[in-house]
């Protein structure tokens, strides 16, 4: 019988090595940095940061991401509120999808004629934008794991990178 080239003690050391115990975190979620003023939105929650999501009940990727989007909206990072603009033409479709009223934390509204989507330059669904203090900060194309640890950290980081404006002292 042939013996291994190294003894059992060496094998145990290799298994306990910090190199084998090292774990890497998954890369941050993908996004595109954008900059410029955000289109004005009427009747949105008062908040420093808004995650503006364009979505529809008939869109399979939108349907897939909905539970995680609701989870984020119901327990958002500090200063963040979620606003969802639905491409559905009737509120009944949204009620049917949610089996009743939509979760209040989504601040969901119908985007009649897709006017808001056009103002944001939306070309596919789902698509989301992070707006901080009225400025576009990031664009997310496709469905996301909104309540994942990595996404929450990314949103918090992007919000922190844009601290609230300090008003000039009064004279």
N, C-alpha and C positions, 0 to 999 in steps of 0.2 A: 504494500500500500504506500502510496506517495504522500509525503507530508507537505503541508502548505509552506510556501517560501518564508512565511513569518509566523511567529508563535502566537498563541491565544492572547497573550498579554498585549501584543501590538495591535491585534484586531480589536480588543476592548478599548484601547486608547483611541483608535480611529473612530469607533462608534461614539465615543464620548467627546470627540473633538468639537471645539466651538464652531468649526466650519460646517459640521453636519447639523449642529443645533441652530444655526443661523437661519432665520426666516425672513424672507423679504415680503414687504407689503405689496399688494397689487398696485399697478400704476394708477395715477389719478384718472378719473373719468375724462373722456375726450370732450373738448369744447373749442370754440373759436372765439378768441378775444375780439370784441368790437368796441368801438368808441364813438361817441357822438350823442346828441340829445335823443331821448326816446320820444316817440310820438305821444302826444297828450292823451291820457286815458280819463274818461269821465267815470264817476261813481266807483272808484276803486278804494280799497282800504287805505287808511292813512298809515303809511309805513315808510321807513327809509329805503327798504329793499323790497322789490317785487319780483317774483318769479312768474312771468307771463307765459302761459302755456296755450298753444293752439292745438286743438284736439277735436275728435268726433266719435260718436258712439259706433258708427259704421266702419271705423278704421281699426283693423286688427292690431297693429302695434300700439295704438292708443288704448285699446281695451286691455292689452297685456300690462301696460304700465300703470293703469288706474289705481289698483290697490296700493302701490308704493307711493304714488303721487298723493293719494288721500292720507296715507300715514305721515308723509312729510308735512302736508298742510295742517294736519291736526296737532303736530308737535314740531313746529319749525325752529330753526336756529333763531337766536335773538335778532330782532329787527327785520325778519323776513316774513312776508305774506305771499300766498299763492293766489293767482287770479287765472282762471281758465276761460278761454273763449272757444265756444263750441261752434263747429261748422254745421251742426245740425240745423235744419230749417224750422223745426218745431220743438217746443219745450216738452211735448209728450214723449218724443223719442228719448230725451234725457231721463225723464221720469221712469220710463219703461226700463232703460238700461240700469238705473240705480234701484229699481223696484220701489220707487217712491221718490220723495224729494232728494235732490243731490246733497251731499255733505256740505254744510254751511261753510266749512273751512276752505272749500275750493273757490268761493266767491265766483261761481260759474255764471256766465251770461252767454246768450246767443250772439254770434257775430253776424248780424243780418247783412246780407250782401257782401260778406267777408271784408268789410271796410277796414276793420282794425288789422286783420291779417295782411291786407295790401299795404297799409301804412308801415308795418314791420318788415315787409318784403318776404313774407312766408310763401314758400313754394312747395313744401311737402308737409305731411302730418305724421307724427306729432313733431312740433318744433317749439322750442322754448327759449326765452330770453331772460337774462338777469338784468334788472334795472335798479341802479343804486342812485339815490338822490336825483332822479330824473335823467340819468345818463345810462346809455347802453353799456354794459360791461362784458357780457358773454352771450353766445348763441349756442344752443344745444340742438343738434339735429337727430331725430330718431328717438325711440323709446329709451328711458333711463331707469336705473334702479334708484329712484329719488330718495328713498329712506336708508340707503346703504351708508355705512360709516364713511367710505371714501367720498361719496357725493356730498354728504353733510359737511365734511371737512373742507372740500373744495368750495362749496357755497360760502361757508364761514370765512375762508381765506379771501375769496373775491370781495366779499362785503368789507372785510377789515382793510383791504388794500385801498379802499375808497372811504377814508374817514369823513365824518360829517364836516361840512364846511364851517369854518369859524367866522362868525360875523365880525365885521370891523368895529373897533371901539367907537362909542359915541363921542362926539366932540362938543 
